[in-house]
C-alpha cells in the first residue's frame, strides 16, 4: 500500500473492524483474485474485464498489483470508459431515466457529465456548476450557448421549482424535504414546512424558456435567471406564500437549511443596488455545508458497497442515524482535505479491506444481512444486480462485439429502455439484488442482444472460439474467462466435456449452449 493513501485506507479498515469486534462478527475471507478484479472493473469503469485484462492481473505477482490496477483504471488509459460509466450513474441520479420530458435533453446532460468526469473536476465545483448553470440544454442547430449542466434544473422548475427544491436537497445535502411541502416532516422533526419553502425561494429567479424548431415539440430549453418581484409585487422583499394545513398563509424568504439568511431582494446583481443571484448564493451555501461532503461520501460508499452508511442514502436525520458515524464524518473531512477529488475517495474505498471480502455467507457473518432492515456491518461483500448500462457494456465486452454492429448509440438506448421496463431500475431505485422475476429472466433469455451475443455468426467471438485449433478445455476456459472473469472448476470442466461428447459432430452448438448458460447465470448478472 502506498504511503500516500495508507492513512485513509487504514482509517476505513479500523472503523469497520471496530464494528465487527463490537458485534462479534467474523468477516468473510478475501475474495479470489479474479473475483476482485471483475468487481473493481465493474465499479470503476462500468464493465467486466476482458480476458486479456484478467490474465494481466492474475499473472502479476507483485504485492502492489491491486494498487497498480486501480491506478490504471483511474488513469489516462481508461479515462473515456471511466467518464462514460460515471456519466451513466449521474445521469440517472440527476434526471432519472424518463425520456418523455421535453424540458430535458439526456444527450446534453451526458455530454456535460462525461466532460466533467474526464476532467475530474472537484466535487464542490461540480455541484456549483449544476446549480448555477445558464444557457441552452441541447447542442443542435440554432443553439448559441450550449451548456449541458442546465439539464439538472431545466425540467424541475414547473410549479415554482418544487421538484428542483426536493432534488437539490436530496442529492447534494442528503435531506428528503419533499414531505415538508405541505406539512412538517412526519418522521424527521428536523425538517419543517417553512424550511421547504425557504429553500424553494432560492429557485424563484430561474426560468426555463422553451425553444421550438418550427413544430409543436420543444427543441431545446434555455435556462436563465431573471428578476423576481415576489408574489406580493415588491422586488425589494421578494417573498413567496405557502399555506399551512389549517389554512393559514405564511410568508417565506430565501433561508438555507442551517438558518443562514440572504438578502430578500429579488432583483439580480447589476440591475439595482443590493441585487442578488439566489442560485449562486444557494450554491455557495451548499458548498460550505458539512452535509455536502457527507452526502457524496455516503452516495459513493453505497455505489461501491451496495448499501450506504445510512439507508436510504439521501435521508439524513435523527430517525436514520449512520451505521458508522465516525467513518462518515472522517471520510467527509478527508475528502475536503483532498480538495473534493472524488477519484481519491474511490481509490480509498476499493483498496479497503471490506471491499476486498468475498460475498459468501458463512455462519460467522450470517447475521450481517441488511436486506432484513438491520444496519450493514460490511462483513462480506453484498452481491447486487448490475445497472442496465453495466450489463449492456459487459455483454459487449464478453462477446468482443463491435458497438457499431450492436446498433451504436441508438441500439444501446433502445435496449436500455427495454431493460428498465423489465428490470425496474428507474430513478430512485436502490435495488441491491437481482430478484430473478419472470420479466427479468425473459428479458435476458430471449432478448435480441443475448441472441446476437450467442449466435454462431462467422467472425464472431463464439465462432472464433469454436473454430480455433485448441483443446476442448482451452475453449471452455476461454468462455468462462470471457463471461465470468475466472477459469472453470474441475467439476464445471467435466460437465462441459460431457455436453460436448453428448453432441458429437455439433461441438459449436454445444459451446453455444454453454455460452448461453454462462451469460444468463446469476454469476454473470450480479456484481459480487
C-alpha positions in Angstrom: 0.0 0.0 0.0 1.5 3.4 -1.0 2.3 5.7 1.9 0.2 8.5 0.3 -3.1 6.5 0.6 -2.3 4.2 3.5 -3.7 6.5 6.3 -7.1 6.9 4.7 -7.4 3.2 3.9 -6.2 2.2 7.4 -8.8 4.6 8.8 -11.6 2.8 6.8 -10.4 -0.6 7.9 -10.1 0.4 11.6 -13.6 1.8 11.7 -15.2 -1.2 10.0 -13.2 -3.7 12.0 -14.2 -2.0 15.3 -17.9 -2.6 14.5 -17.1 -6.2 13.6 -15.5 -6.7 17.0 -18.3 -5.0 18.9 -20.9 -7.1 17.1 -18.9 -10.3 17.5 -18.9 -10.9 13.7 -16.1 -12.6 11.8 -15.8 -11.2 8.3 -15.7 -13.3 5.2 -12.4 -14.4 3.7 -10.9 -12.3 1.0 -12.5 -12.6 -2.5 -10.5 -14.6 -5.0 -8.1 -12.5 -7.2 -10.3 -12.9 -10.3 -13.5 -12.0 -8.4 -11.9 -8.8 -7.1 -10.5 -8.0 -10.5 -14.0 -8.3 -12.0 -15.6 -6.3 -9.2 -13.2 -3.3 -9.5 -13.6 -3.1 -13.3 -17.4 -3.1 -12.9 -17.4 -0.5 -10.2 -14.8 1.9 -11.7 -15.3 1.7 -15.4 -18.7 0.0 -15.7 -17.9 -3.3 -17.4 -16.4 -6.7 -16.7 -12.7 -7.1 -17.7 -11.6 -8.6 -20.9 -9.8 -11.9 -21.0 -6.5 -10.0 -21.5 -7.2 -7.8 -18.5 -8.0 -10.7 -16.2 -4.9 -12.6 -17.3 -2.7 -9.5 -16.9 -3.8 -9.0 -13.4 -3.6 -12.7 -12.4 -0.1 -13.0 -13.9 1.2 -10.0 -11.9 2.8 -11.5 -8.8 3.8 -8.2 -7.2 2.4 -7.2 -3.8 1.2 -3.9 -5.2 -0.8 -5.3 -8.1 -4.2 -4.2 -6.7 -2.9 -0.6 -6.4 -1.4 -0.8 -9.8 -4.7 -1.9 -11.3 -6.7 0.7 -9.5 -4.3 3.4 -10.6 -4.6 2.2 -14.2 -8.4 2.2 -14.1 -8.5 5.7 -12.7 -5.7 6.9 -15.0 -5.4 8.2 -18.6 -5.6 4.7 -20.2 -9.3 4.3 -19.1 -10.4 7.9 -19.0 -13.1 7.6 -21.6 -14.6 4.5 -20.0 -14.4 5.9 -16.5 -16.1 9.1 -17.7 -18.7 7.2 -19.6 -19.6 5.0 -16.6 -19.9 7.7 -14.1 -21.9 9.8 -16.6 -24.3 6.9 -16.7 -24.5 6.8 -12.9 -25.0 10.6 -12.5 -27.4 11.0 -15.4 -29.8 8.7 -13.6 -29.2 10.4 -10.3 -29.8 13.9 -11.7 -32.6 13.4 -14.2 -33.7 9.8 -13.8 -34.5 7.6 -16.8 -37.6 9.3 -18.0 -37.2 10.0 -21.7 -40.6 11.7 -22.2 -39.8 15.1 -20.5 -39.3 17.6 -23.3 -37.7 20.0 -20.9 -34.7 17.7 -20.5 -32.1 16.7 -23.1 -30.4 13.4 -22.0 -27.7 13.8 -24.6 -26.8 17.2 -23.3 -26.7 16.0 -19.7 -24.5 13.1 -20.6 -22.1 15.3 -22.6 -21.6 17.7 -19.7 -21.1 14.8 -17.3 -18.7 12.9 -19.5 -16.5 16.0 -19.8 -16.8 16.7 -16.0 -15.6 13.2 -15.2 -13.0 13.3 -17.9 -11.5 16.4 -16.4 -12.1 15.1 -12.9 -13.4 18.4 -11.7 -13.6 18.8 -7.9 -17.0 17.8 -6.5 -17.8 21.2 -5.0 -17.2 22.8 -8.4 -19.4 20.1 -10.0 -22.2 21.0 -7.6 -21.8 24.7 -8.2 -22.0 24.3 -12.0 -25.1 22.2 -11.8 -26.9 24.6 -9.5 -26.0 27.9 -11.3 -25.9 26.8 -14.9 -27.4 29.1 -17.6 -27.7 28.6 -21.3 -29.2 26.1 -23.7 -29.6 22.5 -22.6 -29.2 20.8 -26.0 -26.5 21.1 -28.7 -28.3 21.4 -32.0 -28.9 23.8 -34.9 -29.9 27.2 -33.6 -28.3 26.9 -30.2 -25.8 29.6 -29.4 -25.0 28.9 -25.8 -24.9 25.2 -25.1 -24.4 24.2 -21.5 -25.4 20.6 -20.7 -25.3 21.3 -17.0 -28.6 23.2 -17.4 -30.4 19.9 -17.7 -30.3 19.2 -14.0 -32.8 22.1 -13.4 -34.4 22.7 -16.8 -37.0 20.0 -16.2 -37.6 20.8 -12.5 -38.8 24.4 -12.5 -42.5 23.8 -13.1 -44.9 24.7 -10.2 -42.5 27.2 -8.8 -39.5 24.8 -8.7 -40.9 22.3 -6.2 -39.0 19.4 -7.8 -35.8 21.5 -8.0 -36.1 22.1 -4.3 -36.7 18.5 -3.4 -34.0 17.0 -5.6 -31.3 19.6 -4.7 -31.8 18.8 -1.0 -31.9 15.1 -1.6 -28.9 14.8 -3.9 -26.5 17.4 -2.5 -27.4 17.6 1.1 -28.8 14.1 1.8 -32.1 15.5 3.0 -35.6 14.4 2.0 -37.7 17.6 2.3 -40.4 16.7 -0.2 -42.8 15.6 2.6 -42.4 19.1 4.1 -44.0 20.8 1.1 -47.5 20.5 2.7 -46.7 19.9 6.4 -43.8 19.4 8.8 -42.0 16.1 8.1 -43.9 13.4 10.0 -40.8 11.3 10.7 -37.9 13.7 10.7 -38.5 16.5 13.2 -35.6 18.4 11.8 -37.4 19.2 8.6 -40.1 21.8 8.9 -42.6 23.1 6.3 -41.1 26.6 6.4 -37.7 25.2 5.6 -39.0 23.6 2.3 -40.4 27.0 1.1 -37.4 28.9 2.3 -35.2 26.6 0.3 -37.6 26.9 -2.6 -37.3 30.7 -2.6 -33.7 30.3 -3.9 -35.1 29.0 -7.3 -37.6 31.7 -8.0 -35.3 33.7 -10.3 -34.7 30.7 -12.5 -36.8 30.2 -15.7 -36.7 27.5 -18.4 -37.6 29.1 -21.7 -38.9 26.6 -24.3 -37.5 27.0 -27.8 -39.2 25.4 -30.8 -37.8 24.4 -34.2 -41.0 25.2 -36.2 -43.2 22.4 -34.8 -45.0 22.0 -31.6 -42.3 19.9 -29.9 -39.8 21.6 -27.7 -36.4 21.6 -29.5 -34.4 22.8 -26.5 -34.7 24.8 -23.3 -32.8 28.0 -22.4 -32.2 28.3 -18.7 -32.0 31.9 -17.5 -32.0 34.0 -14.3 -34.4 36.9 -14.2 -35.6 39.4 -11.7 -38.2 38.1 -9.3 -40.7 40.7 -7.9 -42.1 38.3 -5.3 -45.7 37.1 -5.1 -46.5 40.4 -3.3 -45.1 42.5 -6.1 -42.3 44.2 -4.0 -39.0 43.1 -5.5 -37.1 44.6 -2.5 -38.7 41.9 -0.4 -39.4 39.2 -2.9 -41.4 36.8 -0.9 -43.4 33.7 -1.6 -46.5 32.4 0.2 -47.4 28.9 1.3 -50.4 27.5 3.1 -50.4 25.6 6.4 -52.7 22.6 6.8 -55.1 24.7 8.9 -55.5 27.2 6.0 -53.3 29.9 7.4 -51.0 31.6 4.8 -47.3 32.1 5.7 -44.5 34.1 4.0 -41.1 32.7 3.1 -37.8 34.3 2.0 -34.6 32.5 1.0 -33.1 30.9 4.1 -30.7 28.0 4.0 -31.4 24.8 5.9 -28.9 25.8 8.6 -30.8 29.1 9.2 -28.4 31.3 7.1 -30.4 34.1 5.5 -29.5 36.0 2.3 -30.9 39.4 1.2 -34.6 39.3 0.4 -34.1 41.3 -2.7 -35.4 39.5 -5.8 -33.5 41.7 -8.3 -30.4 40.3 -9.9 -26.9 41.9 -9.3 -26.3 44.9 -11.6 -30.0 45.7 -12.0 -30.3 47.5 -8.7 -28.1 48.2 -5.7 -28.2 45.2 -3.4 -29.3 42.8 -6.0 -28.5 39.1 -5.5 -28.4 36.0 -7.6 -30.2 33.5 -5.4 -29.0 30.3 -7.2 -25.4 31.4 -6.8 -26.0 32.1 -3.1 -27.6 28.7 -2.7 -24.6 27.0 -4.4 -22.2 28.9 -2.1 -24.2 27.8 1.0 -24.4 24.1 -0.1 -20.6 24.1 -0.9 -20.0 25.4 2.6 -22.4 23.0 4.3 -21.0 20.0 6.2 -23.9 18.0 4.8 -22.5 18.2 1.2 -19.3 16.1 1.7 -21.2 13.6 3.9 -23.9 13.2 1.2 -21.3 12.4 -1.6 -19.3 10.1 0.7 -22.5 8.2 1.5 -23.6 8.0 -2.1 -20.2 6.7 -3.3 -20.0 4.3 -0.4 -23.3 2.8 -1.5 -22.2 2.7 -5.1 -19.2 0.5 -4.1 -20.6 -1.5 -1.2 -24.3 -1.9 -2.2 -25.5 -0.1 1.0 -24.8 3.3 2.3 -23.8 4.3 5.8 -27.4 5.4 6.1 -30.3 3.8 4.3 -31.8 5.3 2.3 -28.6 7.2 1.4 -30.4 10.6 0.9 -32.3 10.9 4.2 -30.0 12.2 7.0 -31.8 12.8 10.3 -32.3 11.6 13.8 -34.6 8.7 12.8 -32.0 7.4 10.3 -28.6 7.6 12.0 -25.5 6.3 10.2 -24.3 2.8 10.9 -20.7 4.1 11.2 -20.9 7.8 12.2 -17.2 8.3 12.8 -16.4 6.7 9.4 -18.9 9.0 7.6 -17.6 12.1 9.3 -13.9 11.1 8.9 -14.2 10.4 5.2 -16.1 13.7 4.6 -13.3 15.6 6.3 -10.6 13.7 4.3 -12.4 14.3 1.1 -12.4 18.1 1.8 -8.7 17.9 2.6 -8.2 16.4 -0.8 -10.0 19.3 -2.5 -13.0 17.2 -3.2 -11.1 14.9 -5.6 -13.6 12.0 -5.8 -11.1 9.8 -7.6 -9.1 9.8 -4.4 -12.1 8.7 -2.4 -12.8 5.9 -4.8 -9.2 4.8 -4.6 -9.5 4.5 -0.8 -12.8 2.6 -1.0 -11.8 -0.1 -3.5 -8.4 -0.7 -1.7 -10.0 -1.1 1.7 -10.4 -4.4 3.5 -14.3 -4.5 3.4 -14.2 -4.1 -0.4 -11.8 -7.0 -0.8 -14.1 -9.5 1.0 -15.8 -12.5 -0.5 -19.6 -12.3 -0.9 -20.0 -15.8 0.6 -22.4 -16.1 3.6 -20.9 -18.1 6.4 -22.2 -19.0 9.9 -19.8 -16.3 11.2 -21.2 -13.4 9.1 -24.8 -14.6 8.5 -26.2 -12.0 10.9 -24.8 -9.3 8.7 -27.8 -9.1 6.5 -29.0 -5.5 5.7 -31.8 -6.9 3.5 -33.6 -7.7 6.7 -33.5 -4.0 7.7 -30.7 -4.1 10.1 -27.7 -1.8 9.8 -25.0 -3.1 7.4 -21.7 -4.3 9.0 -19.9 -4.8 5.7 -18.5 -8.1 6.9 -18.9 -9.5 3.4 -19.4 -8.1 0.0 -23.2 -7.7 -0.7 -24.0 -9.0 -4.2 -26.1 -6.6 -6.3 -27.6 -6.5 -9.7 -25.6 -4.8 -12.4 -27.1 -1.5 -13.6 -28.6 -1.5 -17.0 -25.6 0.2 -18.7 -23.1 -2.1 -16.9 -24.9 -5.2 -18.2 -25.1 -3.9 -21.7 -21.4 -2.9 -21.8 -20.4 -6.2 -20.1 -22.3 -8.2 -22.8 -20.4 -6.3 -25.5 -17.1 -6.9 -23.6 -17.7 -10.6 -23.1 -18.6 -11.2 -26.7 -16.0 -8.8 -28.1 -18.8 -7.2 -30.1 -18.3 -4.1 -32.1 -20.5 -1.3 -30.8 -21.5 -0.2 -34.3 -22.5 -3.7 -35.2 -24.7 -3.7 -32.0 -26.6 -0.8 -33.3 -24.5 2.0 -31.9 -25.9 4.6 -29.6 -29.5 4.1 -30.9 -29.3 0.4 -30.4 -27.9 0.9 -26.9 -30.7 3.3 -25.9 -33.3 1.0 -27.3 -32.1 -1.9 -25.3 -31.7 0.2 -22.1 -35.3 1.4 -22.3 -36.5 -2.3 -22.6 -34.2 -3.2 -19.7 -35.7 -0.5 -17.4 -39.2 -1.8 -18.1 -38.2 -5.4 -17.4 -35.9 -4.8 -14.5 -37.5 -1.8 -12.9 -34.2 0.0 -12.3 -35.5 3.6 -12.7 -34.7 6.7 -10.8 -34.6 6.3 -7.1 -34.4 2.5 -7.2 -31.6 1.4 -4.9 -32.2 -2.3 -5.6 -29.2 -4.3 -4.5 -30.1 -7.7 -5.6 -31.3 -9.5 -8.8 -34.7 -10.8 -7.8 -35.0 -13.3 -10.7 -38.5 -12.2 -11.7 -40.1 -13.6 -14.8 -39.7 -10.3 -16.8 -36.1 -10.1 -15.9 -35.4 -13.7 -16.9 -37.3 -13.5 -20.2 -35.6 -10.2 -21.0 -32.2 -11.9 -20.8 -33.0 -15.3 -22.1 -34.9 -14.0 -25.2 -33.6 -10.5 -25.7 -32.1 -9.6 -29.1 -28.8 -8.7 -27.5 -28.4 -12.1 -26.0 -29.4 -13.7 -29.3 -26.7 -11.7 -31.0 -24.2 -12.4 -28.3 -24.7 -16.2 -28.5 -25.0 -16.5 -32.3 -22.6 -18.7 -34.2 -22.0 -15.9 -36.8 -18.8 -16.3 -38.8 -16.2 -14.0 -37.4 -18.0 -13.6 -34.1 -16.4 -14.4 -30.7 -18.2 -17.6 -30.2 -17.5 -19.0 -33.6 -13.8 -18.0 -33.3 -13.6 -20.0 -30.1 -15.4 -22.9 -31.7 -13.2 -23.0 -34.8 -9.9 -22.4 -33.0 -7.3 -25.2 -33.2 -7.4 -25.7 -29.4 -8.4 -28.4 -27.0 -11.9 -28.5 -25.6 -10.6 -27.5 -22.2 -9.0 -24.4 -23.6 -12.2 -23.5 -25.4 -14.2 -23.9 -22.2 -11.6 -21.9 -20.3 -12.0 -19.1 -22.9 -15.8 -19.0 -22.4 -15.5 -18.9 -18.6 -12.8 -16.2 -18.6 -14.8 -14.0 -21.0 -18.1 -14.3 -19.2 -17.2 -14.7 -15.5 -13.5 -13.5 -15.4 -12.4 -16.8 -13.9 -11.4 -20.3 -15.0 -13.9 -23.1 -14.6 -13.6 -25.6 -11.7 -12.8 -29.2 -12.4 -16.4 -30.1 -12.0 -17.5 -27.4 -14.5 -14.9 -28.7 -17.0 -16.2 -32.2 -16.6 -19.8 -31.3 -17.1 -18.9 -29.2 -20.1 -16.9 -32.0 -21.6 -19.9 -34.4 -21.1 -22.1 -32.0 -23.1 -19.5 -31.8 -25.9 -19.3 -35.6 -26.0 -23.0 -36.0 -26.0 -23.3 -33.7 -29.0 -20.6 -35.3 -31.2 -20.4 -33.5 -34.5 -22.1 -30.5 -33.1 -19.3 -29.1 -31.0 -20.0 -25.5 -31.9 -23.7 -25.9 -30.9 -22.6 -27.4 -27.6 -20.3 -24.5 -26.9 -23.2 -22.2 -27.8 -25.3 -23.8 -25.1 -22.5 -23.4 -22.5 -22.0 -19.8 -23.6 -25.7 -19.0 -23.4 -25.9 -20.5 -19.9 -22.9 -18.5 -18.7 -24.3 -15.2 -19.9 -27.7 -15.9 -18.3 -26.2 -17.0 -15.0 -26.6 -15.0 -11.8 -22.8 -15.1 -11.6 -22.7 -13.0 -14.8 -25.6 -10.7 -14.0 -24.5 -9.9 -10.4 -21.7 -7.7 -9.2 -20.4 -10.0 -6.4 
